Amino acid sequence: MQTTPRNFFDAIARVAAARPDATFLLLPGRASASFRDTMAAACRFAHVLADAGVRPGDRVMVQAGKNAEAIFLYLACLRAGAVYVPLNTAYTPAEVSYFIGDAEPKLFVTTPAGRERVAAIAPGLTVLTLSDDGQGGTLPEQAAGQSTVFPDADVGMNDLASILYTSGTTGRSKGAMLSHGNLWSNAETLRDIWHFTDKDVLLHALPIFHIHGLFVATNVSLLAGAKMVLLPKFEPDAIFEWLPQATVLMGVPTFYTRLLQDPRLSRETTGHMRLFISGSAPLLAETHRQWQARTGHAILERYGMTETNMIASNPYEGDRVPGSVGYALPGVSVRIADDAGSPLPPGAVGMIEVRGPNVFQGYWRMPDKTKEEFRKDGFFITGDLGTQEPDGRIRIVGRGKDLIITGGFNVYPKEIESLIDEIAGVSESAVIGLPHDDFGEGVTAVCVCEKGAALTEQQVLAALRDRLAKFKQPKRVLFVDDLPRNTMGKVQKNLLRDIYRDLYGKG
Ligand code: AMP
């Protein structure tokens, strides 16, 4: 009988040992890497970490490109018991300086071009480099010739595997501490409910500094013994080049809206695919419908966050309902609660709270912040507002901080956005609250029109008039070419609120 793995690396090593010659990574322009190659590289990289003085529990901070070696480095950290701390490649030196001060890494891995920047920020910090294609730099140089045997680190499922900094649109970015057990339980669950096997080939076009590309995509593929096509970034030409070899695509909603604009997307080009998954930001119901009409595939939408890994998913078999994120994952408890944490009846809008083996260990060096965001009974307060139907199906209505309070009434932006998005000629919309003398906040719609469509403010207001209570109707409708989005495709409502702050006077 199989014993329980000691830590997450052990779980991965067992899968790899069962299929050493099978391909794990398919790499554009390079030879692929088998599971044996991958595990051997992880050992060599783990020796480099040890030579740099990294011991179990030490942080290894990484701000580098997306390549096979970055995956080997992640695995080396798991193997050596180090804590992997990837950073968004867009972070500026000032932001990196904060992360270094906060996490106090033992080692920093960056691109050759980034070396001087890090040295200027933290003169005493050991820095290794990794070129964008992964094949150059001091890290792979030092790894060459190292042993492919590495002593097991004494780490268990409760030890930290990673710290991921939250995107921090309000206040300081916080380091979410994820244990080996958090990653293991979530990846096993997702592999099973999404029916991942070693026959699968995942088209991987997401960044690997975020939970979606790093943990959901990579960990699930590893535990399934599947293959992964590691594309440096999302780019439709590369997607269509590799699509014939793939079985699954994981994406943020913008992948799907962009692919829908491509004439190559058809039933023929996607007929062999097993699954399209979307997450990290809300998938428009319209995108879901268009995708199904064009390809015959119903996109499977799931919901999660850095602090909790994945929380809910639409079913693999059964209805994948547009606008819903499905059901709590097996072993994960979700409740909709009021401000005091008491469960609300089905259908009521409230805070989504979650408890389970997927939920993180707290914010790094922020015990007070951690305490604030957990209920006494262990439920984590996600900050997302949602509803749950009697059968458990979850819908997200928006971030709590995006809730609009106008004239004392609560307005949930998602409800208005969904109606606006249905208006012919509207491609998408964001509804925000702006300071308003009379109402506290004025409901404001920011719309993007479809190419060639020319809508007016009056037309949008007229289309909403009979469909929404007066207090929910936008006071103004503005038009923009694009909504501001972050790298994960999330609409940055905080930026919109800043831009239009004085729309109704000085509030
Ligand atoms: P992050 O920690 O960057 O992954 O962001 C997590 C947040 O993204 C969640 O708290 C939600 O607000 C949002 N999110 C993730 N998946 C979805 C989804 N399927 N629909 C709507 N919002 C989502």
Boltz pocket constraint, residues with backbone or C-beta under 6 A from the ligand:
constraints:
  - pocket:
      binder: B
      contacts: [[A, 166], [A, 167], [A, 211], [A, 278], [A, 279], [A, 280], [A, 281], [A, 282], [A, 283], [A, 301], [A, 302], [A, 303], [A, 304], [A, 305], [A, 306], [A, 307], [A, 325], [A, 382], [A, 383], [A, 384], [A, 396], [A, 398], [A, 399], [A, 488]]
      max_distance: 6.0
